[in-house]
Amino acid sequence: MFSAAHEAATSAVEKAFARAAADGPDGDAARADERSRFGINVAGGTPGVDFEFVDDTYTRHARTGGNTLVDNLHKLVIKGSAELTLSTDGFPSATQNVTIWVNPGVQANIVLNNVNIDSPIPCHIERNRDADGKTVLPQTRLRITLAENSDNTLTATDGRQGPGIHCGEGTELVIDDHVPNVTTSGEPIKMDPEHYPGKIPAGTTFVGNDGKTYTAGTTPGGDRLSLLENATRNASKELTTGKLTVTGNSLEAAIGSVQYEDAGDMTFNGGIITTYARGAGNSYAYTASIGGGAGGSGGKMTFNGGV
């Protein structure tokens, strides 16, 4: 149970992010057919329908007082649910000031295939809310798939008070490897740890990491969670699982919320994930690497796989 002061602070932070989204002009919108801009490239989907590029002067207001923080962001705005595969120019060098921005209410699906971004806010999931600031359906959701053999890095620029992947209250994030935790009909597999601890629920039909189709509970071993983990190794005997490294700031989570904000719902199904929160050794710098920023709770986190 949080105090009234904490709840008021959380509300103020959320309103600040909402104001920031409204303050920045759309700026120089990209051509309707453009697939590459700001050093980031998009495959899949329809330009102008599922995504667009936008230059934005992004203003964040302080929780109290009149201070503001202004950043010039190059946004890749996700507007639809089509699967989009992203890569960045000059890899492995970082592309600067690019933000992957998921619009309110969108059920976004992106594949990171050698993406390296250093930005005040590398990835942001915008909460779907009404005029009073309350979460409304559908909740904004981002599914990130790490491409096989890919190495991806999202770094929140030091000192700009942003998380690496912003998943705040009322939003949802799923991270997976290239062996998806979905049924053969494409629906997310709903785990039931109370009745099937450490197993895939009986009756679930899915394609395993060996390419075979299984229905959990019908054959011995056909309900192992490990069937949803990449098991392929390269010539050096190393797993080909996609990697993701995320760095946040000293008061903001690497993956999760900003300070005085509760985190959203986060599910980790696969991938080799490394996270860092800056400020180690500083008494004023306290935050979770995955979860809530300073003064916020961690939200609901589910770990079904990954490293």
Backbone bond lengths (Angstrom), bond angles and torsions (degrees), N, CA, C in turn:
res aa  C-N    CA-C-N  psi(-1)  N-CA   C-N-CA  omega(-1)  CA-C   N-CA-C  phi
1 M - - - 1.455 - - 1.518 108.91 -
2 F 1.314 117.29 125.04 1.450 121.33 -179.94 1.525 109.89 -97.23
3 S 1.316 116.06 155.37 1.453 121.71 179.75 1.523 110.26 -72.54
4 A 1.342 114.41 164.54 1.466 118.75 176.91 1.515 111.07 -62.04
5 A 1.335 115.49 -34.36 1.468 119.34 178.83 1.510 111.26 -64.19
6 H 1.365 116.05 -41.34 1.468 119.55 179.13 1.518 110.24 -64.09
7 E 1.347 116.52 -44.81 1.459 120.01 -179.10 1.522 110.98 -63.06
8 A 1.336 116.32 -38.79 1.462 119.39 177.82 1.514 111.04 -64.92
9 A 1.345 115.80 -38.88 1.464 119.82 178.95 1.513 110.71 -65.17
10 T 1.345 116.12 -42.63 1.462 120.05 178.93 1.519 110.63 -60.55
11 S 1.344 115.98 -44.56 1.460 119.99 179.15 1.518 111.21 -60.87
12 A 1.337 115.72 -39.57 1.463 119.42 -179.74 1.513 111.67 -64.71
13 V 1.344 116.40 -40.64 1.463 120.08 179.15 1.522 110.38 -64.07
14 E 1.344 116.82 -44.32 1.458 120.00 179.87 1.526 110.83 -61.78
15 K 1.332 116.65 -40.86 1.460 119.72 179.20 1.519 110.88 -65.84
16 A 1.342 115.84 -34.61 1.463 119.25 178.16 1.511 110.89 -62.59
17 F 1.352 117.01 -42.53 1.460 119.86 178.37 1.524 110.29 -66.81
18 A 1.332 117.28 -36.84 1.463 119.97 178.23 1.518 110.68 -65.33
19 R 1.345 116.66 -42.65 1.460 119.88 178.28 1.515 111.07 -63.69
20 A 1.339 115.20 -38.91 1.464 119.16 -179.25 1.517 110.45 -62.07
21 A 1.327 116.34 -39.12 1.463 119.66 179.43 1.522 110.75 -64.83
22 A 1.343 115.30 -33.71 1.459 118.83 -178.18 1.518 112.64 -83.30
23 D 1.337 116.62 -28.87 1.458 120.33 -174.66 1.518 113.16 -67.63
24 G 1.346 116.72 -39.51 1.456 119.49 -172.89 1.511 112.00 -75.33
25 P 1.322 118.84 132.91 1.464 121.35 177.04 1.519 110.66 -71.27
26 D 1.290 115.19 153.35 1.459 118.59 177.99 1.517 111.47 -61.21
27 G 1.322 115.70 -28.36 1.462 118.98 174.14 1.514 112.29 69.04
28 D 1.317 114.50 -145.45 1.456 122.33 -172.95 1.515 109.62 -85.83
29 A 1.327 117.80 87.89 1.457 121.27 -179.09 1.521 110.38 -67.18
30 A 1.318 115.63 147.77 1.456 120.82 -176.90 1.527 110.92 -77.56
31 R 1.318 115.62 164.91 1.461 120.47 174.27 1.519 109.28 -62.78
32 A 1.338 115.82 153.04 1.453 120.68 -175.47 1.521 112.63 -62.48
33 D 1.359 117.44 -25.76 1.456 119.98 -176.34 1.528 112.50 -102.52
34 E 1.320 117.68 10.24 1.461 120.29 -172.84 1.524 111.42 -78.23
35 R 1.340 116.18 132.19 1.460 122.32 179.81 1.521 113.09 -116.22
36 S 1.310 117.84 -9.79 1.462 121.75 -179.42 1.522 109.36 -136.01
37 R 1.318 115.53 127.12 1.458 120.64 176.40 1.523 108.75 -163.55
38 F 1.302 116.22 153.09 1.466 122.64 177.20 1.528 112.64 62.51
39 G 1.341 117.49 13.86 1.454 120.13 -178.42 1.510 114.42 88.33
40 I 1.348 117.38 8.25 1.458 121.01 177.09 1.524 108.89 -120.32
41 N 1.326 116.17 141.19 1.464 122.78 -174.42 1.524 110.04 -119.35
42 V 1.337 115.72 143.49 1.459 121.47 -176.57 1.522 110.08 -125.68
43 A 1.329 116.37 127.53 1.464 122.32 171.78 1.523 107.94 -115.76
44 G 1.337 116.20 141.87 1.455 120.45 -178.43 1.517 111.57 93.37
45 G 1.335 115.41 165.60 1.448 120.32 179.13 1.515 112.93 68.61
46 T 1.317 115.91 -176.03 1.460 122.75 -179.54 1.523 109.46 -119.48
47 P 1.345 117.74 118.99 1.472 119.96 178.23 1.524 111.07 -57.11
48 G 1.323 116.14 139.12 1.452 120.81 -179.49 1.513 113.94 84.14
49 V 1.332 116.86 -18.99 1.462 121.67 178.67 1.524 110.19 -108.44
50 D 1.323 115.66 -54.37 1.465 120.63 -179.05 1.521 113.03 -92.72
51 F 1.318 117.36 -19.85 1.460 120.70 179.52 1.518 109.76 -161.00
52 E 1.325 115.37 161.70 1.457 121.63 173.11 1.526 108.64 -156.58
53 F 1.327 115.40 160.96 1.462 121.68 177.13 1.526 108.68 -103.60
54 V 1.335 116.16 134.59 1.460 120.81 -177.41 1.520 109.81 -140.33
55 D 1.330 116.86 132.33 1.463 122.73 169.96 1.521 107.80 -85.86
56 D 1.331 117.68 130.35 1.454 119.76 -173.50 1.523 110.96 -140.93
57 T 1.332 116.27 131.26 1.459 121.06 168.28 1.524 106.64 -87.89
58 Y 1.317 115.83 107.82 1.466 122.86 -168.92 1.526 108.91 -102.63
59 T 1.335 116.36 117.22 1.457 121.98 -177.00 1.520 110.11 -111.98
60 R 1.327 115.07 124.22 1.465 120.60 174.89 1.524 108.67 -108.73
61 H 1.327 115.50 135.26 1.454 121.25 -177.87 1.527 109.94 -100.07
62 A 1.321 116.15 143.96 1.457 120.79 179.62 1.523 110.48 -63.43
63 R 1.334 114.87 152.93 1.468 120.49 178.91 1.527 110.51 -58.35
64 T 1.328 116.43 -40.31 1.457 122.28 175.27 1.528 108.33 -133.37
65 G 1.313 116.85 154.23 1.457 119.85 179.51 1.515 111.57 81.71
66 G 1.335 115.30 -172.73 1.454 119.91 -174.06 1.505 115.31 -107.99
67 N 1.335 118.01 11.64 1.462 120.11 -178.74 1.527 111.24 -69.41
68 T 1.324 115.72 147.04 1.460 121.25 176.86 1.521 109.94 -132.77
69 L 1.321 114.94 158.13 1.460 122.25 175.08 1.520 106.66 -126.51
70 V 1.321 116.88 120.83 1.463 121.50 -173.89 1.524 109.93 -114.52
71 D 1.326 116.62 130.21 1.460 122.49 176.22 1.523 109.14 -131.24
72 N 1.318 115.79 143.84 1.459 121.24 173.09 1.524 108.19 -94.92
73 L 1.323 115.69 106.73 1.455 121.31 -174.42 1.523 111.31 -103.33
74 H 1.328 115.49 141.32 1.457 122.54 169.98 1.531 106.20 -99.83
75 K 1.310 116.77 102.08 1.461 121.06 -172.57 1.529 112.41 -92.57
76 L 1.322 115.03 133.70 1.454 121.98 160.44 1.521 104.71 -99.42
77 V 1.319 116.85 103.98 1.458 121.87 -174.82 1.527 109.45 -90.90
78 I 1.335 115.92 121.67 1.467 121.37 178.19 1.521 107.85 -90.71
79 K 1.349 116.17 120.24 1.460 121.76 -173.25 1.523 113.62 -113.63
80 G 1.356 117.43 -13.90 1.454 120.62 -175.90 1.513 111.83 -138.86
81 S 1.331 115.74 -178.78 1.464 121.32 -173.97 1.527 113.92 -96.80
82 A 1.327 118.24 -0.99 1.467 120.04 179.99 1.529 110.44 -61.48
83 E 1.329 116.41 145.40 1.464 120.00 178.47 1.524 109.61 -71.37
84 L 1.323 115.87 126.53 1.464 122.73 -179.32 1.518 108.92 -118.95
85 T 1.331 116.84 128.37 1.461 121.47 176.87 1.517 108.90 -99.77
86 L 1.334 116.03 124.58 1.458 121.92 -174.70 1.521 111.34 -111.34
87 S 1.325 115.37 142.87 1.462 122.66 172.06 1.522 107.13 -144.00
88 T 1.341 117.15 163.09 1.463 119.63 179.16 1.516 110.47 -123.39
89 D 1.341 114.79 150.27 1.462 121.44 179.49 1.528 110.40 -69.57
90 G 1.336 114.92 153.12 1.457 119.90 173.25 1.504 114.81 68.21
91 F 1.350 117.13 14.02 1.456 120.30 -179.68 1.531 109.50 -55.37
92 P 1.334 120.94 135.93 1.462 126.84 12.82 1.516 116.18 -90.25
93 S 1.331 120.16 4.83 1.463 119.83 176.17 1.527 109.78 -65.26
94 A 1.334 116.15 148.67 1.455 120.71 -175.46 1.521 112.02 -78.64
95 T 1.323 115.82 139.86 1.454 122.87 170.43 1.527 107.72 -87.00
96 Q 1.334 117.41 132.13 1.458 121.65 -171.22 1.531 112.80 -94.13
97 N 1.344 114.08 143.14 1.472 123.34 168.47 1.524 114.85 62.72
98 V 1.320 117.83 20.44 1.464 120.33 175.52 1.527 109.20 -90.90
99 T 1.316 115.94 136.31 1.461 121.32 177.27 1.519 109.78 -123.37
100 I 1.322 116.60 124.68 1.464 121.52 170.49 1.526 105.74 -83.13
101 W 1.315 116.73 112.31 1.471 122.42 -170.48 1.523 109.42 -118.20
102 V 1.341 117.18 119.17 1.464 121.80 -179.82 1.522 108.60 -98.22
103 N 1.324 116.36 120.54 1.457 121.31 -177.90 1.530 112.33 -67.36
104 P 1.339 117.79 156.63 1.464 121.45 -178.17 1.526 112.54 -57.72
105 G 1.338 115.75 134.54 1.453 122.01 175.59 1.507 115.74 80.21
106 V 1.333 117.98 -4.70 1.467 121.60 -178.18 1.528 110.03 -78.39
107 Q 1.331 116.05 142.72 1.470 122.55 173.31 1.525 106.61 -103.34
108 A 1.314 116.54 85.25 1.464 122.38 -169.08 1.522 112.00 -85.99
109 N 1.337 115.08 146.31 1.465 122.21 177.40 1.522 108.57 -134.04
110 I 1.333 116.70 112.57 1.458 119.68 178.97 1.522 110.18 -126.25
111 V 1.321 114.98 149.27 1.463 122.75 173.78 1.521 107.14 -113.02
112 L 1.326 117.34 124.34 1.459 121.27 176.42 1.520 108.66 -92.50
113 N 1.329 116.06 117.42 1.459 121.59 -177.70 1.528 109.10 -125.57
114 N 1.326 115.44 82.25 1.471 123.27 -176.31 1.528 110.54 65.78
115 V 1.311 113.95 67.89 1.462 123.52 177.43 1.525 108.51 -110.46
116 N 1.328 116.55 130.10 1.464 121.69 175.24 1.526 107.87 -133.80
117 I 1.332 116.11 110.59 1.462 122.07 -176.53 1.521 109.71 -125.91
118 D 1.331 116.12 132.55 1.465 123.18 170.40 1.521 106.15 -120.13
119 S 1.329 116.36 111.28 1.457 120.56 -171.34 1.525 109.78 -151.44
120 P 1.341 118.38 154.88 1.465 119.54 173.96 1.524 112.49 -53.44
121 I 1.328 116.78 -36.61 1.467 122.31 175.83 1.524 106.81 -140.81
122 P 1.327 119.60 93.13 1.467 120.84 -175.76 1.525 114.07 -63.08
123 C 1.348 116.51 -38.42 1.468 119.67 -176.87 1.527 108.54 -146.82
124 H 1.321 116.22 129.60 1.468 120.99 -174.54 1.522 109.87 -135.28
125 I 1.341 116.56 130.03 1.460 123.04 175.31 1.525 106.92 -106.04
126 E 1.315 117.05 109.98 1.467 121.17 -175.33 1.528 110.96 -79.71
127 R 1.296 116.10 128.07 1.462 122.17 -179.22 1.526 111.00 -67.68
128 N 1.330 116.57 138.35 1.458 122.39 175.75 1.524 107.90 -89.35
129 R 1.324 117.58 114.39 1.460 120.37 -173.18 1.526 110.99 -140.00
130 D 1.337 114.10 161.38 1.457 119.29 177.67 1.526 109.90 -90.97
131 A 1.339 115.99 -173.03 1.461 120.61 -176.18 1.523 112.51 -64.54
132 D 1.341 116.54 -22.08 1.463 120.91 179.08 1.524 112.61 -90.84
133 G 1.335 116.61 1.26 1.453 120.16 178.81 1.511 114.78 86.49
134 K 1.333 118.17 8.18 1.459 121.60 -179.85 1.529 110.21 -88.16
135 T 1.336 115.79 143.67 1.460 120.73 179.44 1.520 110.58 -64.48
136 V 1.330 116.23 134.54 1.457 121.40 177.03 1.526 108.56 -124.64
137 L 1.326 114.79 160.23 1.461 120.53 179.05 1.522 110.36 -85.49
138 P 1.326 118.31 150.63 1.463 125.34 -5.15 1.527 111.95 -76.91
139 Q 1.343 115.97 143.04 1.454 119.20 175.44 1.524 109.62 -66.88
140 T 1.306 115.85 143.24 1.463 120.30 178.25 1.522 109.20 -68.49
141 R 1.341 115.37 134.76 1.464 120.09 -175.06 1.527 109.55 -135.99
142 L 1.322 115.74 136.55 1.463 120.92 175.63 1.517 109.21 -124.88
143 R 1.334 114.94 123.66 1.462 120.84 173.20 1.523 107.63 -106.82
144 I 1.327 116.43 122.28 1.456 122.51 178.08 1.517 108.77 -108.80
145 T 1.328 116.60 123.75 1.460 122.00 172.73 1.520 108.24 -107.48
146 L 1.319 116.52 131.73 1.461 121.52 177.79 1.518 108.19 -92.54
147 A 1.325 116.69 114.33 1.461 121.09 -177.05 1.525 110.92 -60.07
148 E 1.322 115.55 148.99 1.466 120.11 178.83 1.527 109.78 -60.39
149 N 1.322 115.46 137.48 1.478 123.83 179.26 1.530 113.29 66.87
150 S 1.316 118.07 10.53 1.467 119.57 -179.54 1.525 111.03 -89.73
151 D 1.331 114.83 156.48 1.466 122.15 177.73 1.526 106.62 -133.20
152 N 1.319 117.25 111.49 1.457 122.21 -170.47 1.526 111.38 -120.04
153 T 1.336 115.86 143.35 1.460 121.10 -178.13 1.523 109.98 -137.10
154 L 1.325 116.10 127.75 1.461 122.51 174.86 1.521 107.48 -122.51
155 T 1.330 116.58 114.81 1.462 121.94 -175.41 1.519 110.16 -120.64
156 A 1.330 116.34 121.80 1.459 120.60 173.41 1.523 108.08 -77.39
157 T 1.325 116.48 122.63 1.462 121.41 -176.31 1.524 110.79 -53.85
158 D 1.306 116.51 129.82 1.459 122.33 -176.09 1.529 110.84 -57.52
159 G 1.323 115.84 129.99 1.452 121.38 176.12 1.513 115.83 87.77
160 R 1.346 118.04 -1.81 1.469 120.08 -177.37 1.530 112.76 -99.49
161 Q 1.330 117.07 8.48 1.465 123.20 169.56 1.530 113.55 59.69
162 G 1.315 116.41 43.99 1.452 119.98 178.43 1.515 112.10 -127.48
163 P 1.333 117.78 152.48 1.462 121.59 171.23 1.521 110.14 -79.68
164 G 1.333 117.08 166.59 1.460 119.98 175.53 1.516 111.42 -72.87
165 I 1.334 115.68 -50.08 1.467 122.48 171.83 1.516 106.06 -124.20
166 H 1.322 117.21 113.94 1.461 120.85 -177.50 1.518 110.15 -87.73
167 C 1.337 114.94 106.96 1.465 122.48 174.83 1.521 106.43 -123.12
168 G 1.337 116.04 89.59 1.455 121.31 -177.21 1.516 112.07 -94.23
169 E 1.309 115.30 -177.65 1.460 122.54 -178.23 1.526 111.27 -50.96
170 G 1.348 115.91 135.76 1.454 120.59 177.62 1.511 114.99 83.68
171 T 1.347 116.99 6.61 1.467 120.66 177.52 1.523 109.35 -124.24
172 E 1.337 115.92 167.74 1.465 120.87 -175.96 1.523 110.21 -135.85
173 L 1.329 115.28 141.19 1.465 122.28 178.86 1.519 109.40 -132.17
174 V 1.335 116.33 135.53 1.466 122.60 174.00 1.520 107.86 -128.86
175 I 1.334 117.33 130.71 1.465 121.73 176.47 1.522 108.05 -121.59
176 D 1.342 116.34 132.41 1.462 121.38 -175.84 1.522 109.69 -143.31
177 D 1.341 115.63 162.38 1.460 120.04 171.26 1.528 108.35 -88.08
178 H 1.343 117.59 -168.30 1.466 119.71 -174.21 1.526 113.00 -80.41
179 V 1.344 117.72 -0.36 1.466 121.58 170.99 1.527 105.85 -99.83
180 P 1.316 118.47 97.33 1.466 120.47 -167.73 1.527 113.89 -73.53
181 N 1.319 115.77 142.85 1.462 121.93 174.85 1.525 109.06 -85.77
182 V 1.327 115.28 66.61 1.457 120.86 -179.74 1.519 109.17 -134.24
183 T 1.326 115.67 159.09 1.451 121.13 175.80 1.525 109.59 -77.72
184 T 1.330 116.21 172.74 1.465 119.68 178.77 1.528 111.67 -65.77
185 S 1.329 117.34 -16.89 1.468 120.55 176.50 1.524 111.69 -91.22
186 G 1.344 116.58 2.67 1.453 120.69 175.85 1.513 115.25 89.16
187 E 1.326 118.11 4.68 1.461 121.03 179.82 1.530 110.54 -87.56
188 P 1.340 117.84 145.31 1.468 119.59 176.53 1.524 111.06 -58.05
189 I 1.322 116.55 137.46 1.461 120.49 177.05 1.524 108.46 -71.97
190 K 1.319 116.66 122.87 1.459 121.76 -179.78 1.526 109.31 -91.24
191 M 1.317 115.30 109.23 1.450 120.06 179.87 1.529 110.28 -74.32
192 D 1.319 115.69 153.49 1.464 122.45 -179.67 1.524 108.02 -136.77
193 P 1.347 116.99 75.49 1.468 119.80 -173.67 1.521 114.15 -62.83
194 E 1.328 117.36 -23.48 1.463 119.13 179.44 1.520 111.30 -67.00
195 H 1.328 116.47 -40.95 1.461 120.57 -177.60 1.531 113.18 -101.61
196 Y 1.329 116.94 -23.95 1.474 121.20 -179.39 1.526 109.51 -132.73
197 P 1.331 117.27 66.31 1.475 119.66 -177.28 1.528 112.04 -63.54
198 G 1.334 115.74 124.22 1.457 120.40 178.21 1.511 114.44 71.75
199 K 1.338 117.00 13.68 1.460 120.47 -177.36 1.528 110.50 -133.70
200 I 1.328 114.36 163.43 1.458 120.90 173.36 1.527 107.66 -82.72
201 P 1.327 119.65 130.94 1.460 121.52 -176.26 1.529 113.08 -55.89
202 A 1.330 115.69 140.31 1.462 122.04 -179.71 1.529 110.60 -57.08
203 G 1.330 115.14 140.82 1.457 121.37 179.01 1.512 114.19 90.51
204 T 1.343 117.26 -6.32 1.461 121.31 179.50 1.526 109.72 -80.07
205 T 1.319 117.65 124.15 1.462 122.06 178.87 1.524 109.10 -103.45
206 F 1.320 116.22 127.96 1.464 121.27 -173.74 1.522 109.69 -152.77
207 V 1.330 116.19 166.22 1.462 122.54 175.03 1.521 107.98 -100.91
208 G 1.341 116.45 123.92 1.451 121.21 -177.49 1.518 112.59 -83.58
209 N 1.322 115.33 179.97 1.467 120.57 -177.80 1.524 113.25 -69.09
210 D 1.332 117.41 -9.77 1.462 121.17 176.81 1.523 112.27 -96.95
211 G 1.342 116.65 4.62 1.457 121.34 179.59 1.513 114.42 84.17
212 K 1.324 117.46 -2.93 1.460 121.15 179.87 1.529 110.41 -87.77
213 T 1.331 115.15 151.39 1.458 120.82 177.08 1.524 109.83 -92.85
214 Y 1.317 115.89 130.16 1.461 122.41 -178.99 1.522 109.64 -121.96
215 T 1.327 115.18 151.33 1.457 121.86 165.52 1.514 106.65 -120.25
216 A 1.311 116.20 111.69 1.463 121.24 -174.49 1.523 111.20 -56.07
217 G 1.334 114.90 135.79 1.451 120.72 177.26 1.505 114.92 91.81
218 T 1.341 118.27 -4.75 1.468 120.29 -178.00 1.520 112.72 -101.29
219 T 1.330 117.55 -20.91 1.465 121.33 178.07 1.520 109.07 -135.47
220 P 1.332 118.45 148.28 1.463 120.62 179.13 1.533 111.20 -57.46
221 G 1.304 116.97 129.20 1.459 121.54 178.26 1.509 114.76 80.14
222 G 1.315 117.68 -0.43 1.456 120.86 -177.25 1.514 114.21 -80.95
223 D 1.325 116.13 7.09 1.464 120.00 178.91 1.531 112.01 -119.31
224 R 1.339 116.65 15.71 1.469 120.64 -178.03 1.531 111.04 -72.90
225 L 1.326 116.17 131.94 1.462 119.72 175.89 1.519 111.73 -61.41
226 S 1.331 116.26 -27.48 1.467 120.00 -178.83 1.521 112.24 -63.66
227 L 1.344 117.96 -18.65 1.461 120.54 176.73 1.532 111.47 -67.35
228 L 1.336 116.54 -16.50 1.458 121.05 179.56 1.520 112.10 -100.58
229 E 1.336 116.78 10.28 1.463 122.22 177.31 1.525 109.66 -107.65
230 N 1.329 116.45 140.32 1.458 119.50 174.85 1.522 110.21 -59.96
231 A 1.329 116.52 133.48 1.462 120.89 178.64 1.524 112.05 -123.78
232 T 1.338 117.53 4.50 1.458 121.59 -178.07 1.525 110.45 -75.73
233 R 1.327 116.07 137.92 1.466 121.36 178.35 1.522 109.48 -121.94
234 N 1.329 115.58 149.87 1.458 120.65 178.99 1.522 110.79 -86.51
235 A 1.332 116.55 -173.12 1.467 120.61 -177.43 1.521 112.32 -62.11
236 S 1.324 116.64 -23.75 1.469 120.69 178.65 1.521 112.10 -90.05
237 K 1.328 116.14 9.60 1.462 123.13 178.81 1.527 112.78 69.30
238 E 1.329 116.70 18.77 1.459 120.71 178.05 1.524 109.59 -95.45
239 L 1.320 116.45 143.20 1.452 120.07 176.68 1.528 110.53 -62.03
240 T 1.317 116.08 142.91 1.469 120.81 179.51 1.529 112.00 -90.36
241 T 1.316 116.48 13.19 1.462 121.99 -179.19 1.529 111.10 -59.40
242 G 1.324 116.95 136.81 1.458 121.13 177.29 1.518 111.89 -64.35
243 K 1.337 115.42 148.09 1.468 121.61 -177.60 1.525 110.33 -113.94
244 L 1.331 114.89 150.65 1.462 121.27 176.51 1.520 109.09 -143.46
245 T 1.337 115.96 123.95 1.462 122.04 175.39 1.522 108.11 -115.99
246 V 1.333 116.37 126.58 1.466 121.14 -176.19 1.523 109.44 -127.99
247 T 1.336 116.39 132.87 1.463 121.79 179.24 1.523 109.91 -125.35
248 G 1.345 116.11 128.53 1.455 121.51 176.23 1.514 110.84 -104.75
249 N 1.323 116.29 -169.43 1.460 121.15 178.84 1.525 110.94 -99.07
250 S 1.316 117.20 -175.75 1.462 120.78 -170.36 1.524 113.79 -71.29
251 L 1.312 119.07 -22.06 1.457 122.03 179.12 1.522 112.29 -119.90
252 E 1.332 116.89 2.31 1.461 122.75 179.55 1.523 109.31 -120.32
253 A 1.329 116.24 143.02 1.459 120.29 -179.05 1.526 111.13 -67.63
254 A 1.319 115.72 155.09 1.462 119.01 170.55 1.525 109.06 -64.63
255 I 1.338 115.99 -49.85 1.464 122.19 174.30 1.520 106.81 -125.74
256 G 1.323 117.20 113.40 1.459 120.38 -177.85 1.510 111.76 145.67
257 S 1.332 116.26 -136.74 1.460 120.63 -169.89 1.522 113.09 -105.93
258 V 1.333 114.39 170.78 1.457 122.11 172.45 1.527 107.99 -86.60
259 Q 1.335 116.64 176.26 1.459 119.65 -179.38 1.529 111.20 -64.28
260 Y 1.335 115.36 145.35 1.462 124.58 -178.70 1.524 112.46 62.33
261 E 1.305 116.75 25.90 1.466 121.11 176.91 1.519 108.06 -133.64
262 D 1.335 116.63 139.67 1.455 120.60 174.59 1.524 109.82 -79.45
263 A 1.319 115.97 148.50 1.462 120.60 179.03 1.523 110.47 -77.75
264 G 1.328 115.55 161.85 1.450 121.27 176.68 1.520 111.39 -87.23
265 D 1.328 116.26 -162.20 1.466 122.12 178.79 1.524 108.88 -88.43
266 M 1.326 116.40 126.55 1.462 120.69 -177.04 1.522 110.14 -128.64
267 T 1.337 115.89 130.58 1.459 122.49 179.66 1.519 108.96 -123.73
268 F 1.325 115.93 130.37 1.459 121.94 -179.30 1.529 108.11 -116.30
269 N 1.331 115.45 109.59 1.462 121.68 -176.16 1.520 113.92 -103.00
270 G 1.318 118.20 -19.64 1.459 119.97 -177.30 1.509 111.10 -178.56
271 G 1.326 114.79 175.94 1.454 120.94 -179.08 1.517 111.70 102.31
272 I 1.324 115.20 159.41 1.463 121.87 174.06 1.525 106.05 -101.06
273 I 1.320 116.77 104.02 1.461 122.80 -169.64 1.524 110.21 -113.93
274 T 1.333 115.70 128.26 1.462 122.28 176.67 1.520 108.03 -123.76
275 T 1.335 117.10 130.46 1.465 120.43 -178.07 1.523 110.81 -128.07
276 Y 1.335 114.56 147.30 1.464 121.18 178.89 1.527 109.48 -135.27
277 A 1.334 115.71 137.50 1.461 121.83 169.47 1.520 107.27 -113.41
278 R 1.306 117.50 127.16 1.461 120.96 -176.26 1.529 111.58 -72.27
279 G 1.332 115.36 162.10 1.454 120.62 172.62 1.503 115.16 100.97
280 A 1.329 118.76 15.92 1.464 120.89 179.65 1.524 110.11 -57.41
281 G 1.330 115.79 131.87 1.459 120.78 178.46 1.510 114.32 91.10
282 N 1.343 117.65 -8.03 1.459 120.71 177.63 1.525 109.63 -97.17
283 S 1.320 117.63 127.98 1.460 120.98 -175.83 1.526 112.47 -64.90
284 Y 1.334 117.59 -24.34 1.459 120.92 -177.60 1.522 112.35 -91.34
285 A 1.330 117.52 -7.93 1.465 121.39 -175.23 1.517 109.41 -103.66
286 Y 1.310 116.43 99.89 1.450 119.62 -177.53 1.530 109.21 -138.45
287 T 1.292 115.30 122.97 1.459 120.78 177.82 1.518 108.09 -165.06
288 A 1.321 116.24 162.56 1.458 120.65 175.24 1.522 109.55 -83.74
289 S 1.312 115.83 146.52 1.453 119.12 174.68 1.526 109.98 -69.16
290 I 1.336 116.20 -41.30 1.463 122.72 171.41 1.521 107.02 -125.27
291 G 1.327 117.72 121.42 1.457 120.46 179.81 1.508 112.34 133.28
292 G 1.343 115.84 -133.65 1.450 121.08 -174.72 1.511 113.79 -89.13
293 G 1.337 115.76 145.41 1.445 120.53 171.00 1.518 109.58 -72.19
294 A 1.327 117.27 179.28 1.456 121.41 -179.12 1.529 110.43 -56.71
295 G 1.341 116.46 126.98 1.451 120.78 179.35 1.510 114.32 82.96
296 G 1.332 118.08 5.01 1.461 121.69 179.77 1.517 111.15 -121.67
297 S 1.322 116.97 158.36 1.464 120.69 178.05 1.522 110.58 -87.87
298 G 1.337 115.38 167.05 1.457 120.56 -173.78 1.502 115.99 -82.01
299 G 1.338 118.33 -8.72 1.452 119.29 -177.81 1.526 111.23 71.70
300 K 1.315 116.25 -165.77 1.466 121.97 179.51 1.519 108.97 -96.28
301 M 1.340 116.51 122.10 1.461 121.52 179.38 1.521 109.94 -121.97
302 T 1.330 116.36 133.39 1.461 122.61 179.38 1.517 108.66 -126.01
303 F 1.329 116.00 129.09 1.461 121.22 179.41 1.529 108.35 -117.67
304 N 1.329 116.17 106.68 1.462 121.92 178.70 1.521 112.61 -101.01
305 G 1.325 117.13 -15.03 1.461 120.66 -178.10 1.505 110.16 -178.53
306 G 1.312 115.23 -171.57 1.454 120.53 -178.99 1.508 111.87 91.77
307 V 1.326 114.64 174.99 1.464 122.02 -179.77 1.520 108.50 -125.97
